[in-house]
Amino acid sequence: LENLSIGDWILEIDLEHPDKGIVDIWLAETSLNPYAYIKDGDPFITIPSISNTKGIICIGAYDDNTLTITRESGRGYTRDGNILPSYVIEAVDVFVPLTNKKSAMLNGVLVALGLMTGEAAGVYSILLKKQIQILPNTSIMSYWLSANLEQLTTIEYPNERQGYGIYTLENLKMWLLVNGII
C-alpha cells in the first residue's frame, strides 16, 4: 500500500490461503511518517493489533495464586469482536534456565509464550518421530492445544480476560494419547 490518504484504515489479514500465508507489515517511525501508526489499546481493548490476526493463538499469562491474569496480559474483546486472549497459562514464578548453570524466576506473557511454543514444538517432535506424513496446520494445532482447558466455575467463558480457559501443561500429552494422535 502506497500513497494512502490520511484517515483511519483497517487492515485485515487473511491467512486462509496457505500459499500467501506470510505477512510482513512495516511502519515508518512516527518522526518519518506521523500519519501511519497502530492504534493504541484503551481500557477495554488492550490486545496488540498483531494479536488480532485471524487464526493465530494469542496467549495470556495467568497467576494461579490470585486466580487473575498478570498486569501486562492483554485483555479484549478486539475491535472486530474476537475474544482474545485465546487462553491463558500459568506463567508466574516460573524457573527458567540461564547460562552458567544458573536459573531465574520469571513472570509474564513472554514466559507464557515460551511455554506454549514449547508445547507446540513438543507435539511436532512427537509427530516427526512417529513419521506422520501430514503435520497439523495452525487451526489443528490450536484445537489440540486448547482441547483440555480448565475453566473456573465462578466465571463465564469465553471472557475478555481468560479467553476460553486456563491451559494446563500436564493435560496435552494425555489428551493426545487418549485420542490416538500419538
N, C-alpha and C positions, 0 to 999 in steps of 0.2 A: 504494500500500500504506500503510495507516494502522493505528495501534494494534496493532502486531505484538507477539507475546510475545517475551521475551528468549531468545536462543539463536542457534545458527548457522543461517543461511539461505543457500541457493544461489539466485542469480538467473540464470536462463538467458534469453538474449536471442535471439529467433528473428527473423532478417531474411529469412526465406523468403517473406514476404508484402510485396510492394513497396508496397502501399497503406498499410501500417503500419510502414514501414521506418525511422522516426525514433525514436530512443531518447534520452530525457533522464533522467539519474539525478542526483539531488541528495541529498547527505547533509549534515546539520547538523554544525557543528563539534563536536568531542568535548566541549567545555565545555558546549554546549547539549544534546547528546544523547550521553552516554558509551557507549550501547549500540549505536550504528549506526556502523560503520566497515568499510572494505575490508581484508581480511586482508593482512598484510604478506607479502613473499616470505620464503623460507627458503633455506638453502644450495643446495637443489636446484631450487627453483622461484622465479624472480625476475621472471618476466613480469608486469607490472601487470595487474590484473583486467580493465581495459577492453580490453587486447590479446587477452584470451581470447574475445572475441565471435566467434562462428562466422561465417565468410565474409569476414572482413576480412584485410588483409595486414598482418603485423607485421614490421617491418624492423629488422635489427641492423646495427651498424657494425663494419667489418672492417679490419684493418691488414694490408695486403699485404706489408709488410716483415717482419713477425713471424709471419704466417700465423695470426693469432689475432683473436678479437673484442675490441672495446675493453672496458675495465672496466665502463662504465656500460650496455653492451648487456645486455638481459635474456637469460636462458637458461631453458629449460624442458625438461621436459615441463610442461604445465599441470596444474592439479588435476584436470581432466577428461580428461587423456591426450592432448590435442592437441600436435602438435610445433610449437613456436614458438621462435625467430622463423621466419617463412615462408622467408626467405633473408636473406643479408647482402650489403652493398655496401661497397666500399672508401670509407671516409669518415674518413680520417686525413690530415692536412696538405693539406686542400682549400682552394685560394684562392677566396675569395668577395668579391664587390664590396661596398663600403661607400659611404657618402656622400662628397662632395667628392673624387671621383676617387681614392679610396684603396681598398685591399683588405686582407684579413686572412687568415691561415691558421687554419682551424678544424678541429675533430675531433668525432666522436661521433654519437650517434643522431639528433640534430636535423639534422645535416648529411645523414645517410643519408636521413632522411625528406624533406628538401628535394630531394635528388637524385631520389628515386623519385616524388615528387609532380610534379616537372618532366618526368620521363619519361611519366607518365600524361597530363599536360596536353599534351605534345607529340603523343601519339597522338591525343587528342581534336581537337587543332588540325588535324592532317592529315586526319582523317575529316570534319571540318566543311568544310574547303576542297574536299574531293572530293564534298561534298554527299551523304554517306552518310546514308540515312534512319534507320537503326536503329543507335544508338550502343551500344557494349558496356556491359553491366552489370558489377558488381564481380567476379563469378565469371569472366567472359570476360576482363576487363582483367587480373585476377590471373594467368590462364593465359597471356595474351600476354606479360606482364612476366616470368614465370618460365619461358618456353619455352627459353631458352638459358642456363641456369645452369651455371656451371663447378663441377666437383667435384674436390677434391684426391684423388689416388689412394691416399693413405695413411689416409684417413678413410672410415668407413662412413656412408652417407647413407640416410635423413634422420637427423639427430642433434640433440641439445638445444642446441648452440652455433651451428651454421651452418644449421640447418633443412634445406632441400633443396638448398642450394648457394650459390655466390657469384655475384651479379649483376654483369654487365659492361656498362657503358654503351654500348659500341660495337656490341653484338650485336643490339639490338632492331630498329633500322631495317632491317638486312639480313634478319632473320627475317620481318618484316612484308612486305618486298618479295618474298622468295622464295615466300612463302605466298599472294601475291596479295591481301593485305589493303589495301596502299597501292600 
